[in-house]
Amino acid sequence: MKGARGGGAKRSGAPAPRAGDARSSVTWHLDAVSKQDRRRLRGTSPNSRLSDGRRNAAADTISSHSQDRDVSMNDSPSYVGIDVAKDKLDVFIDSTNEYFTVENTPDGVRTIHQRLCGLNVKLIVIEHSGRYERRCALDLMDAGLPVALVNPRQIRDFARSRNWLAKNDRIDARLNCEFGKANNPRISERVPQNRAELDELVGRRRQLVAMRASEKPRLQQASSKSVRQSIEKVLRQLDVQIQDLERKIAKLIENDDDWRGQVQLLQSVPGVGPVMASTLVAELPELGKVNRQEIAALAGLAPFDHDSGKFRGTRSCFGGRAQVRCTLYMAALSARRFNPIVKALSERLLARGKSFKVMMVACMRKLLTILNTIATTGTTWRNELLQNS
């Protein structure tokens, strides 16, 4: 009896934390949580010394997998959180309170699918993890499972709101699950193969352009002849590869009737070239499908209020797709000279004393609004139709 009481006291000292418990981030022991939750399934209190002392030793040998099969017989919805790393996937299933880890390989994803068979999967939540999540998400989507890809910042803010300060892979898997239960994020759609390829080509071109931009200042600073020759050779190779990627992007767009027509419409706007058009097609597929406020927010060009009581703070833009925003900046610089609507807007704002940065953000948003209107209506550029866009 002493041993039973001692064991019960030890277990009762680490109760399973609630999602909003302020101490859960410090005292959360995952193995203890899973054991206690399994005791609740049998109808006994995890804090009861009597129930813990009378427990049959053979019950400890029952695998969690067999218990999960029993639990999965009901129709209660299951939320799943997956934390993605380069080499492994940590998975948490809320309905069975089950944790397990698999390799981030096709075989590992198949194991996840097999473990989810028989469960009423409501949602699988996965963070964006530098493209390491793509294979897992696509394979699960192909299996017919609902998958939501979520911005990591949203989940981290959710953790702070619940005062979950501790962070490791298993906690992150459960956190993804709890985020899905609380917020029901939108289910992600499978990206078609040609769009995924276009996205990667446009992204790779952007990487090479950045590498070329970093090499050019080094060429100016180099005094050694050998170093200059080395940098010049790298610059020539980068130019060749950038041109090759641009040809592949143009060919891919040309082979798709919808993309070809959309690119022609977008390039009819003064200040918009092939790079801007292909970037919008690849990385802003919502263009022409949402209103101007929503498209501005997607690009990170929607100003947010910062007011409290009588205080009126400075409006600022936050979030959005940085790649689209950077390309829009360069297009807006050109549109200030050649696009009459954007040019008039920039002159009017500068005359009112607005800073260059504020003026450029307004021009970027105006240009994007014009492009969204053209994509929605399917008409080419005409000044008289776009004055009030």
Buried (B, 14 or more C-beta within 10 A) or exposed (E): EEEBEEBBEEBBEBBBBEEEBEEBBEEBEBEBBBBBBBBEEEEBEBBBBEBBBEBEEEEEEEEBEEBBEEBBEEEEEBBBBBBBBEEBBBBBBBBBBBBBBBEBBEEBBEBBBEBBEEBEBBBBBBBBBEEBBBBBBBBBBEBEBBBBBBEEEBBBEBBEEBBBEEEEBBBBBBBBBBBBBEBEBEEBEEBEEEBBBBBEBBBBBBEBBEBBEEBEEBBEEBEEEEEBEBBEEBBEEBEEBBEEBBEBBBEBBEEBEEBBEBBEBBBBBBBBBBBBBBBBBBBBBEBBEBEBEEBBBBBBBBBEEEEEEEEEEEEEBEBBBEBBBEBBBBBBBBBBEEBEBBBEBBEEBEEEEBEEEBBBBBBBBBBBBBBBBBBBEEEEBEEEBBEEB
